[in-house]
Amino acid sequence: MKHAISWFEIPSNDLERAAAFYGAIYNTALPIEDMGGFKMAQLPSADGGIGGAICHGEWYKPTADGAIVYLNGGDDLNEVLSKVENAGGQVLMPKKLITEEIGYMALFSDTEGNRVALYSPK
């Protein structure tokens, strides 16, 4: 097994709002797709990379208390984190060193109330 994660889904109550939020912090449009019973807006990922989506459907319930997904913060997560509040989210923990060997993390709350993390090596 190369990666422990193969796909992730972040729940939303208002998919249009959530897609606009994540689109704003990643500087890209996130088109909404109907997947037969639920809708999703896929987050950007490179060919062969681990992907994920913002989803809306009867079994998707946003939470600040569940598992934490770490999204790629690029070379310096401050670039993405600095857009969170203007996009309608809230920074819960600013950039923090995990260890010199591992890198940095930050936590934010998205427009749906999910607690999400960012990771970057520097």
C-alpha positions as CSV (number, residue, x, y, z in Angstrom):
1,M,0.0,0.0,0.0
2,K,1.5,3.3,-1.1
3,H,-0.9,5.6,0.8
4,A,-3.3,5.1,3.7
5,I,-5.8,7.5,2.1
6,S,-7.1,6.9,-1.3
7,W,-10.0,9.4,-1.3
8,F,-11.8,11.7,1.1
9,E,-15.1,13.5,1.3
10,I,-15.8,16.7,3.3
11,P,-19.6,17.0,4.1
12,S,-21.6,20.2,3.4
13,N,-25.0,21.6,4.1
14,D,-24.8,24.1,1.3
15,L,-22.6,22.7,-1.5
16,E,-22.6,25.9,-3.5
17,R,-21.3,27.9,-0.5
18,A,-18.7,25.2,0.4
19,A,-17.5,24.9,-3.3
20,A,-17.1,28.7,-3.4
21,F,-15.1,28.6,-0.1
22,Y,-12.7,25.9,-1.2
23,G,-12.5,27.4,-4.7
24,A,-11.5,30.8,-3.1
25,I,-8.8,29.4,-0.8
26,Y,-7.3,27.3,-3.7
27,N,-7.8,29.9,-6.5
28,T,-9.8,27.5,-8.7
29,A,-13.4,26.9,-9.7
30,L,-14.9,23.7,-8.3
31,P,-17.8,22.6,-10.6
32,I,-20.6,20.7,-8.9
33,E,-21.4,17.3,-10.2
34,D,-24.6,15.2,-9.7
35,M,-23.4,11.7,-8.7
36,G,-26.9,10.0,-8.7
37,G,-28.3,10.6,-5.2
38,F,-25.7,13.1,-4.0
39,K,-23.6,16.0,-5.3
40,M,-19.9,16.7,-5.1
41,A,-17.4,19.3,-6.0
42,Q,-13.9,17.8,-6.5
43,L,-10.9,19.4,-5.0
44,P,-7.8,19.9,-7.3
45,S,-5.4,16.9,-7.5
46,A,-2.6,16.1,-9.8
47,D,-2.7,13.0,-12.1
48,G,-2.3,9.9,-9.9
49,G,-2.5,12.0,-6.7
50,I,-4.9,11.5,-3.8
51,G,-8.2,13.2,-4.5
52,G,-11.2,14.3,-2.5
53,A,-14.4,16.2,-2.8
54,I,-16.9,18.4,-0.9
55,C,-20.1,16.5,-0.8
56,H,-23.8,17.0,-0.1
57,G,-26.4,14.3,0.4
58,E,-28.5,12.7,3.1
59,W,-25.6,10.9,4.8
60,Y,-23.2,13.9,4.8
61,K,-23.2,15.8,8.1
62,P,-20.6,18.5,8.7
63,T,-18.9,18.3,12.1
64,A,-16.2,20.0,14.1
65,D,-15.7,16.9,16.2
66,G,-15.0,14.1,13.8
67,A,-11.9,13.0,11.9
68,I,-9.5,15.7,10.7
69,V,-8.6,15.8,7.0
70,Y,-5.2,17.4,6.3
71,L,-5.3,19.3,3.0
72,N,-2.1,20.2,1.1
73,G,-1.0,23.7,2.0
74,G,1.6,23.8,-0.8
75,D,5.1,24.9,0.0
76,D,4.0,27.3,2.7
77,L,0.5,26.8,4.1
78,N,0.2,30.5,5.0
79,E,-0.7,31.2,1.4
80,V,-3.9,29.1,1.6
81,L,-4.6,29.9,5.3
82,S,-4.5,33.6,4.6
83,K,-7.5,33.3,2.4
84,V,-9.7,31.3,4.8
85,E,-11.4,34.2,6.7
86,N,-12.0,36.3,3.5
87,A,-13.7,33.2,2.0
88,G,-16.0,32.9,5.0
89,G,-14.1,30.4,7.2
90,Q,-12.4,30.9,10.6
91,V,-8.7,30.1,11.5
92,L,-8.8,27.9,14.6
93,M,-5.0,27.5,14.9
94,P,-2.4,29.5,13.0
95,K,0.5,27.9,11.4
96,K,2.4,25.8,13.9
97,L,5.6,23.7,13.7
98,I,5.0,20.0,14.2
99,T,8.7,19.1,14.2
100,E,11.6,20.2,12.0
101,E,11.5,16.8,10.2
102,I,7.7,16.8,9.6
103,G,6.8,20.4,8.9
104,Y,3.8,22.6,9.7
105,M,0.1,22.5,10.3
106,A,-2.8,24.8,10.9
107,L,-6.5,24.3,11.6
108,F,-9.5,26.1,10.2
109,S,-13.3,25.8,10.3
110,D,-14.9,25.9,6.8
111,T,-18.2,27.6,5.9
112,E,-20.1,24.3,6.8
113,G,-18.6,24.0,10.3
114,N,-16.1,21.3,9.5
115,R,-12.7,21.4,11.3
116,V,-10.0,20.9,8.6
117,A,-6.2,21.0,8.7
118,L,-3.6,22.2,6.4
119,Y,-0.1,20.7,6.1
120,S,3.1,22.1,4.5
121,P,6.8,21.1,4.8
122,K,7.8,24.7,5.5
